[in-house]
Amino acid sequence: MASLKDVRLKINGVSKTRQITKAMYMVASAKLRGAQMRIEHFRPYADKFSDMLRDLGEKTDDAAHPLLAVRSTQSIGIVVCTPDRGLCGGFNANIIALALKFAESKITEGKKVVFYCIGRKGRDAIRSRGYKPALSIINRMGDTSFALAVEVGGKIRDDFLRGILDEVHMFYGKFISMARQRPADMRLLPIAGPEPEQPQNEKAGQVDYVYEPAVADLLTELLPKYIDVQIYRGLLDTSAGENAARMQAMDNATRNCDEMVKALTLLMNKTRQAAITSELIDIVGGVEALKG
C-alpha cells in the first residue's frame, strides 16, 4: 500500500490537472461561440455559391474554362486541413486517417499524390509517413482569415493550370453539432459536375436562372473565387469542430480527474486509518508489555 504522503501528492497532482482541463474547457467554450457563428453564417453562402456554379457548369462545356477541364487523372492534390494543437480527442486523427486512406488507395492505382497541409498536426502526420508536402502552413489556424484561403487557393489553382495536378481533394473536419464532428472529403478541382439525379418532385421546384453577362464571362470571374470560398469553408468547419471536440475532451478529462480524486481520497482515508490502527496496536502492545 502506498504511503500517506504519496497519496496526498497524487491527489494534489490530479487536482492541479483538473484545474488545467477546466480552464481549457472554458477557453474552448469561448472560442467555439465565435467559430460556430462564423461557419453557420458562411455555410449557406458557400452552398449557394456551389449550386450556382454547378448550374453554370451545366450550361456550358468543359472547354469554357481551364478549371472545368476533366483530364486523365495521373496526379492528385490532397489538401489536409487540421488544427495546430491537439487535446481534442480523435478529431485530428480522424481527418488524417481519412486523407491517408484516400492517398494510399490512389497510390495503389498507380497515381501520384501531392499533399498541401494547413495546420501543424496534419503536417507532422504527413511527414511522419514519409511524404513531403508541397505546401505547409502552420500557426495560422487560430485566426482563420479569408486571406489564408486565398493563399492556399492560389497555389492549388496554379499547380492545376500548370498541369502538375489533375484533381484536387480537400479533407477537413465538418462541424455538425456540439456533440458531432466528422471528417469530410470535398473535391475542389476540377469543379464538381451536377448533383446526382434528384426526385421529380424536387426538380419541379427548381428555378431556371438567366445569367448576365455571358456564362463564359461569369465562369472566368467566379471559378477562382469558388476555390477560395470552399477552402475557407473547410477552415471554418475545422475551427468550429476543433473547439467542440476539445470541449468534449476536456470535459471528459475533468470528470476523470474528479473520479480519480474521489478514489485517491478514499485510499488516503484507508491508509490513514491503517496507520492509526497500527500505532494503536503498538501502544497497546507496549502497555501490556510494561504490565507484564
C-alpha positions as CSV (number, residue, x, y, z in Angstrom):
1,M,0.0,0.0,0.0
2,A,1.2,3.5,-0.9
3,S,2.3,5.8,1.9
4,L,0.1,8.6,3.1
5,K,2.5,11.2,1.7
6,D,2.5,9.6,-1.7
7,V,-1.3,9.5,-1.9
8,R,-1.5,13.2,-0.9
9,L,1.0,14.1,-3.6
10,K,-1.1,12.2,-6.2
11,I,-4.3,14.0,-5.0
12,N,-2.5,17.3,-5.3
13,G,-1.2,16.5,-8.8
14,V,-4.6,15.3,-10.1
15,S,-6.3,18.4,-8.6
16,K,-3.9,20.7,-10.5
17,T,-4.5,18.7,-13.7
18,R,-8.2,19.2,-13.1
19,Q,-7.7,23.0,-12.9
20,I,-5.9,22.9,-16.2
21,T,-8.5,20.8,-18.0
22,K,-11.3,23.0,-16.6
23,A,-9.6,26.2,-17.8
24,M,-9.0,24.7,-21.3
25,Y,-12.7,23.7,-21.4
26,M,-13.7,27.3,-20.6
27,V,-11.3,28.7,-23.3
28,A,-12.6,26.2,-25.9
29,S,-16.2,27.1,-25.0
30,A,-15.5,30.8,-25.5
31,K,-13.8,30.2,-28.8
32,L,-16.5,27.9,-30.0
33,R,-19.2,30.6,-29.8
34,G,-17.4,32.7,-32.4
35,A,-16.3,29.8,-34.6
36,Q,-19.8,28.3,-34.6
37,M,-21.4,31.6,-35.5
38,R,-18.9,32.1,-38.4
39,I,-19.5,28.7,-40.0
40,E,-23.3,28.9,-39.6
41,H,-23.4,32.2,-41.3
42,F,-20.9,31.3,-44.0
43,R,-22.2,27.8,-44.9
44,P,-25.4,28.9,-46.7
45,Y,-23.4,31.3,-48.8
46,A,-20.9,28.6,-49.7
47,D,-23.7,26.1,-50.5
48,K,-25.5,28.6,-52.7
49,F,-22.2,29.6,-54.4
50,S,-21.6,25.9,-55.2
51,D,-25.2,25.4,-56.5
52,M,-24.9,28.4,-58.8
53,L,-21.6,27.3,-60.3
54,R,-23.0,23.8,-60.7
55,D,-25.9,25.3,-62.6
56,L,-23.5,27.4,-64.7
57,G,-21.4,24.4,-65.5
58,E,-24.5,22.6,-66.9
59,K,-25.0,25.5,-69.3
60,T,-21.5,25.2,-70.9
61,D,-18.9,22.6,-71.8
62,D,-15.6,21.7,-70.1
63,A,-13.6,23.8,-72.6
64,A,-15.2,27.0,-71.4
65,H,-12.6,27.4,-68.6
66,P,-9.4,25.5,-67.7
67,L,-10.7,24.9,-64.2
68,L,-13.5,22.9,-65.6
69,A,-11.3,20.6,-67.7
70,V,-11.5,17.0,-66.8
71,R,-8.2,15.3,-67.6
72,S,-6.8,11.8,-67.3
73,T,-6.0,11.6,-63.6
74,Q,-2.4,11.0,-63.0
75,S,-1.6,13.4,-60.2
76,I,-3.9,14.2,-57.3
77,G,-3.6,17.1,-54.8
78,I,-4.7,16.4,-51.3
79,V,-5.4,19.4,-49.0
80,V,-5.3,18.4,-45.4
81,C,-6.9,20.9,-43.1
82,T,-6.2,20.2,-39.4
83,P,-5.7,22.3,-36.2
84,D,-2.3,23.4,-35.0
85,R,-2.9,21.9,-31.5
86,G,-4.1,18.6,-30.1
87,L,-6.0,17.7,-26.9
88,C,-9.2,17.4,-28.9
89,G,-9.9,13.7,-28.8
90,G,-9.8,11.9,-32.1
91,F,-10.7,14.9,-34.2
92,N,-7.2,15.3,-35.8
93,A,-6.6,11.6,-36.1
94,N,-9.9,11.0,-38.0
95,I,-9.1,13.7,-40.6
96,I,-5.6,12.4,-41.1
97,A,-6.7,8.8,-41.3
98,L,-9.3,9.6,-44.0
99,A,-6.7,11.6,-46.1
100,L,-4.1,8.9,-45.8
101,K,-6.5,6.2,-46.7
102,F,-7.5,8.1,-49.8
103,A,-3.9,8.7,-50.7
104,E,-2.9,5.1,-50.3
105,S,-5.8,3.9,-52.5
106,K,-4.7,6.3,-55.3
107,I,-1.1,5.3,-55.0
108,T,-2.2,1.6,-55.3
109,E,-3.9,2.6,-58.5
110,G,-0.6,3.9,-59.8
111,K,-1.3,7.6,-59.3
112,K,0.9,10.3,-57.8
113,V,-0.3,12.2,-54.7
114,V,0.8,15.7,-53.6
115,F,-0.1,17.0,-50.1
116,Y,-0.9,20.6,-49.1
117,C,-1.0,20.8,-45.4
118,I,-2.8,23.5,-43.4
119,G,-2.2,23.0,-39.6
120,R,0.7,21.6,-37.6
121,K,-1.0,18.3,-36.7
122,G,-1.7,17.3,-40.3
123,R,1.7,18.4,-41.5
124,D,3.5,16.4,-38.8
125,A,1.5,13.3,-39.5
126,I,2.0,13.5,-43.3
127,R,5.8,14.0,-42.8
128,S,5.9,11.0,-40.4
129,R,4.5,8.8,-43.2
130,G,7.4,9.8,-45.5
131,Y,5.5,12.3,-47.7
132,K,7.0,15.8,-48.4
133,P,4.2,18.4,-48.5
134,A,4.3,20.8,-51.4
135,L,2.8,23.4,-49.1
136,S,3.0,23.6,-45.3
137,I,1.2,26.4,-43.4
138,I,1.2,26.3,-39.6
139,N,0.3,28.5,-36.6
140,R,-2.4,30.3,-38.7
141,M,-5.5,28.2,-37.9
142,G,-6.3,30.5,-34.9
143,D,-7.5,33.5,-37.0
144,T,-8.9,31.6,-40.0
145,S,-8.9,34.7,-42.1
146,F,-10.0,34.6,-45.7
147,A,-6.5,35.6,-46.8
148,L,-5.3,32.2,-45.8
149,A,-7.9,30.6,-48.1
150,V,-6.8,32.9,-50.9
151,E,-3.2,31.9,-50.4
152,V,-3.9,28.2,-50.5
153,G,-6.4,28.5,-53.3
154,G,-3.9,30.4,-55.5
155,K,-1.2,27.8,-55.0
156,I,-3.7,25.0,-55.9
157,R,-5.0,26.8,-59.0
158,D,-1.5,27.5,-60.3
159,D,-0.5,23.9,-59.9
160,F,-3.7,22.7,-61.6
161,L,-3.4,25.1,-64.5
162,R,0.3,24.2,-65.0
163,G,-0.6,20.5,-65.3
164,I,1.1,19.5,-62.0
165,L,-2.3,18.4,-60.7
166,D,-5.2,16.7,-62.5
167,E,-7.5,16.6,-59.5
168,V,-7.7,18.2,-56.0
169,H,-9.5,17.0,-52.9
170,M,-9.8,18.7,-49.5
171,F,-10.0,16.8,-46.2
172,Y,-11.3,18.7,-43.2
173,G,-13.4,18.3,-40.0
174,K,-17.0,19.1,-40.7
175,F,-18.8,20.7,-37.8
176,I,-22.3,19.2,-37.5
177,S,-23.2,19.9,-33.9
178,M,-21.7,20.4,-30.4
179,A,-21.6,16.7,-30.0
180,R,-20.8,15.6,-33.5
181,Q,-17.9,16.3,-35.8
182,R,-16.8,14.1,-38.7
183,P,-14.0,14.1,-41.3
184,A,-15.2,15.1,-44.7
185,D,-13.8,14.9,-48.3
186,M,-14.6,17.6,-50.9
187,R,-13.4,17.7,-54.5
188,L,-12.2,21.1,-55.3
189,L,-10.8,20.6,-58.9
190,P,-12.0,20.1,-61.5
191,I,-15.2,21.8,-60.4
192,A,-17.7,19.2,-59.5
193,G,-20.4,18.4,-62.1
194,P,-24.1,18.3,-61.5
195,E,-25.6,16.7,-58.5
196,P,-26.8,13.1,-58.7
197,E,-30.3,12.5,-60.1
198,Q,-32.9,14.1,-57.8
199,P,-36.5,13.0,-57.3
200,Q,-39.0,14.5,-59.8
201,N,-40.8,16.5,-57.1
202,E,-37.5,18.3,-56.2
203,K,-36.7,19.0,-59.8
204,A,-40.2,20.5,-60.3
205,G,-39.4,23.2,-57.7
206,Q,-36.1,24.2,-59.2
207,V,-35.7,27.6,-60.9
208,D,-34.1,28.0,-64.3
209,Y,-31.9,31.1,-64.0
210,V,-30.9,33.5,-66.8
211,Y,-27.4,34.9,-66.3
212,E,-25.9,38.2,-67.5
213,P,-23.3,38.7,-68.8
214,A,-22.4,35.6,-70.8
215,V,-21.9,32.3,-68.9
216,A,-18.2,32.2,-70.1
217,D,-17.5,35.6,-68.6
218,L,-19.1,34.7,-65.3
219,L,-17.1,31.5,-65.1
220,T,-13.9,33.4,-65.6
221,E,-14.7,35.7,-62.8
222,L,-16.3,33.2,-60.3
223,L,-14.4,30.0,-60.7
224,P,-11.2,31.2,-59.0
225,K,-13.3,32.6,-56.2
226,Y,-15.2,29.4,-55.8
227,I,-12.0,27.6,-54.8
228,D,-11.2,30.2,-52.2
229,V,-14.7,30.1,-50.8
230,Q,-14.7,26.3,-50.4
231,I,-11.3,26.3,-48.8
232,Y,-12.4,29.0,-46.4
233,R,-15.5,26.9,-45.6
234,G,-13.2,24.0,-44.7
235,L,-11.1,26.2,-42.5
236,L,-14.2,27.5,-40.6
237,D,-15.7,24.0,-40.3
238,T,-12.4,22.7,-38.9
239,S,-12.0,25.6,-36.5
240,A,-15.5,25.0,-35.1
241,G,-15.1,21.3,-35.0
242,E,-11.8,21.6,-33.2
243,N,-13.2,23.7,-30.4
244,A,-16.2,21.5,-30.0
245,A,-14.1,18.4,-29.8
246,R,-11.7,20.0,-27.3
247,M,-14.6,21.0,-25.1
248,Q,-15.8,17.3,-25.1
249,A,-12.3,16.0,-24.4
250,M,-11.6,18.5,-21.6
251,D,-15.0,17.9,-20.0
252,N,-14.3,14.1,-20.1
253,A,-10.8,14.7,-18.6
254,T,-12.2,16.9,-15.8
255,R,-14.8,14.2,-15.0
256,N,-12.0,11.6,-14.9
257,C,-10.0,13.8,-12.6
258,D,-12.9,14.2,-10.2
259,E,-13.3,10.4,-10.1
260,M,-9.6,9.9,-9.5
261,V,-9.6,12.5,-6.6
262,K,-12.6,10.6,-5.0
263,A,-10.8,7.3,-5.4
264,L,-7.5,8.7,-4.1
265,T,-9.3,10.4,-1.2
266,L,-10.8,7.1,-0.2
267,L,-7.4,5.4,-0.5
268,M,-5.9,8.2,1.7
269,N,-8.5,7.7,4.4
270,K,-7.9,3.9,4.4
271,T,-4.2,4.4,4.5
272,R,-4.5,6.9,7.4
273,Q,-6.9,4.6,9.2
274,A,-4.5,1.7,8.8
275,A,-1.6,3.8,10.1
276,I,-3.6,4.9,13.2
277,T,-4.7,1.3,13.8
278,S,-1.1,0.1,13.6
279,E,0.1,2.8,16.0
280,L,-2.7,1.9,18.5
281,I,-1.7,-1.7,18.3
282,D,1.9,-0.8,19.0
283,I,0.8,1.4,22.0
284,V,-1.5,-1.3,23.4
285,G,1.2,-3.9,23.0
286,G,3.7,-1.7,24.8
287,V,1.4,-1.1,27.7
288,E,0.7,-4.8,28.1
289,A,4.4,-5.5,27.9
290,L,5.0,-3.0,30.8
291,K,2.3,-4.5,32.9
292,G,3.8,-8.0,32.4
